[in-house]
Each structure stands twice: as C-alpha cells, then as structure tokens.
C-alpha cells in the first residue's frame, strides 16, 4: 500500500486554521477546546500486520485510533463521544469519515508527503474548513 512509506514517520503540528471553530461546531466544551488549541501534537502512523494505528501525542494526552482500511469501526473521540468511523487510503492520502449518532458527518483528509502532513477537516453543513499542517521531525 502506498501509504505504508509514511509508517513510523513523525510529524509535529506547525500551523492550525479554524481548529477551535471545528471543535465548537462538534460540541467540544470550552476548556477542552482551549487545551486542544494550546498544544502542538506529534502525529505518527504505525502498522502491525494489516492493522494501522494513528497516534497524536501531546504533553497532556495521547490520542489513538486503530483501524483496518475500508472497515468501519467504533471510535471514541477525545471528548468521549463514540461514533462510526471509516478510513480509506488513496495514494498518499488517508481519508477518515466520522458519523455521530445525530448523523453529523466529519471528514478528515490526511495528505502525507516526506516533509509535510496536511489535515483538512470538513463537516457536512459547515461552510468552513479546518486546516492543520504538520512538519516532519528530523531525527
């Protein structure tokens, strides 16, 4: 799978646009929103057999979800909300669709390059988009 060339590559958040607006829209409380916006997570995709794990680590919290491409799974967001999630790979992109019990759908398109990970998040019915850019961590 083409996305495998980005397995174990670590990226650190460098810029974020409309992230707090997105978190507010999906119902994340004020304190959790402010905490989430104040940190610069490190993101990494790992693989074990045909199972992948996407991890975002900050000094306060580690957030992970484990999945197989093209298989729906139940995911728990950092704010405790459980939702249906599906991750699809297409070349250097990993697209995750999350559907809440109320039917609201968020889409996260993660585009990997050797230097940059770009995450574009949209929500059905929201005219905005959240763009978060991560830069590779050179060891």
N, C-alpha and C positions, 0 to 999 in steps of 0.2 A: 504494500500500500504506500502511495507516495507520501502521505503524511508522516510515515514512520521515520523519515530523515530528520524530523524535528523532535523525536522522542529524546528525553533527557536534556534538551536544550532549555536553559533557564533564562527567563525574560523578566525585567523589573519595570514596573509602571513608571512612565516618564510624563505623560500628559493625560488629562481626562476632561471631556467636554459633555455637559448635561447629565453627568452620573447622578448627582443628587436629585435632579428633576425626575430621572427614571425611577430611582428608589422611592421617591414620594408617590409617584404615579402607581406603583405596585403595592403601596400601603406600608412601607417600612417606616417605623416610628422615628421621631426626630433625633433621639440620642443615638440610635443605631446608624442613622443616615450620617450624622456628623462624624461618628467614629469611622465609618467606612470611607468617608471622603478624606479623612485626615491621614490615611496610611498609603504606603506605596507597596502593594503586594508583589511578590515574586511568583511568577506562573511557570508551571512545568507540566508537560505531558509525559506520562510514563506508560509502559506496556508490559504485560505479563501474559504470554500466550496470545490469545485474540481479545483479551480484556485490556482496556485502557483506563487510566486514571488521570484526571486533570486536577491539579492542586494549585491553590493560591495561598501563599504563606505570608503573614504579617507578624509583627512583634506581639500582637494581641491574640491572633486566632489563625488557625489553619482550616481552610475550606477545601473539601474534596468531593468529587463525584466520580464514580466508577461506572463504566459502560462498555457495551459492545456496539460497534457501528450498526446502524439500521435496526436496532432492537429497542423498543420502548421500555422505559424503566421508571420507577417512582423515585423522585429526587426530593431531598429536603433542603430548602434554601437556608441560608444563614439565619434568617429571621424565624425559622421554624415551620414555614408554610410547606406543605407537601404538594407536589404537582407531578403531572406526567411529563416526561422528558424524552426526547429522541435526538440522537446525534448522527449526522450523516457526513461522510468525508467526500470531498470532490477536489482532487488535486492537492493543492496546498491550503485548502480551506476546510474548516470543520464547522458545520452549521448545527447549532443546537436550538431546538424548538421546545419551549416550556408552555404547558397549558395548565392553568389553575382550575380549581373546581368551579369557579364562576364563569369559565370559558375564555377568560382573557389569555391571549397568546403573546409571549415574548419570543423574539428570535435573536440569537447571538451568533454573528458570523465572525469566526476567528480565522484570520488570514496570516499564515506563517511565512516568513522569509528567513534567510540565515541571520539577518540583523534585527528585524522588527517583527513583533506580533501586534496586529491591529484587531481590535474587537469592536464591531459595530452592532449596537443593540437597538432594536425597534420593537414597538408594541402596537398591535392592531388598535386603530382608533386614536393613536397619538401621532401628531404631525411631526414631532421632534425625533431626534436620534441621539443616542449616547455613543461617543467615540472615545475609546481608551487605547493609548499607544504604549507598548512596552518595548524596551530595547534589550538586546541580548546582553547577558552578563558574561564578560570575558574572564576566564579563569587565569 
